[in-house]
């Protein structure tokens, strides 16, 4: 068999070594196969290829909490391929929360290595078959019941903080007979998930477990990431999002982009000052139309929430908003509603805001910055033990890292109408030219000698 070079396309620096044949099958399959392993930086190498437990023994489980883009996925792709190539015929698994994420790892592995030593198949399930009968599967953990039954020789759990705990239980059962090793990798996402608990077990020194933390600074030192890109992300992202995604520091609020401690600081009763900007989130299916007005200081001074037919909704928004600058959600059914509001309201200052994944990310990050800088408020505090709906929505709001950015939404079964209206109002206050004119007028009026309240001139 001719020498096959298995080479990653990500680096010019390689460690070369040959596999030693252990039996006749190995002699046929692996004779003269030379592996050019990507040189990982020290923290990657230690965490993925050479983990040790508290007793100094080779750890079966390596639990890796890592910042985004620090090389955890690439390292584990190399590890699983190498373990499979040197292992017995059988199954080797890569398990991700959803099939799309598993397919990312499949495409990367397929592009890294020479086709002469593997056969990739995309359907019905992505697999890569090696010459010795080893099959690397790229599976989804969406339905844990589909993961039971097989014997697996090694596995990687990808995006572990977002994987269902039942899927981990299923994967663990497949390694019982083989006693195969595992690598757990993922970003930190709050403290209320099984991966966070497993990381703490490993960190305490449980035998057989090895704990590792790889952050953005490690990748910068290894020249995998650029320092200026990390600084840019720090400026662009809310504090808690940045800490979890780049510093692997868990929050107490399970991925809330605002931070519970920051929400607590901006809880105030409804302001009595007049509004200078409005945000309107329109009802869709079973949720609510919500309008929030902000005063000159950014405090919430008006709050409306209802479920009504569109004709009545248009009439109420027009009467409430008048000529105050406003952003109105124009997504889906909102588009014709905004047109009606603009056509029937001469001199209006109503602007449409179309929600896309990118525009919503920008909008919510603006709200997060305003909350963390105490430039706005949320209706509170608790009255008679019952939290205002605005506070409840802000506390339950969460973010999820996706391939295209950070997706913000309410958890399944919850609403985010108040949070969206609040974000639209903050955007209107700081971005709409008319709102800036009104704000400046209010500031001038509030500074007049003897003036006790701000008067708004339109």
Secondary structure, 3 states (H helix, E strand, C coil): CCCCEEECCCCCCEEEEECCCCCHHHHHHHCCCEEEEECCCHHHHHHHCCCECCCCCECCEEEEEECCCCCHHHHHHHHHHHHHHHCCCEEEEEEECCHHHHHHHHHHHHHHCCHHHEEEECCCCCEEEECCCEEEEEEECCCHHHHCCCCEEEEEECCHHHCCHHHHHHHHHHCCCCCCEEEEEECCCCCCCHHHHHHHHHHCCCCCEEEEEECHHHHHHCCCCCHHHHHHHHHHCCHHHHHHHHHCCCCCCCCCCCCHHHHHHCEECCCCCCCCEEEEECCCCCCCEEEEEECCCCCEEEEEEECCCHHHHHHHHHHHHCCCCEEEECCCCHHHHHHHHHHCCCCCCEEEECCCHHHHHHHHHHHHHHHHCCCCCEECCCECCECCHHHHHHHHEEEEEECCEEEEEECCCCCCHHHHHHHHHHHHHHHCHHHHHHHHHHHHHHCCCCCCCCCCCC
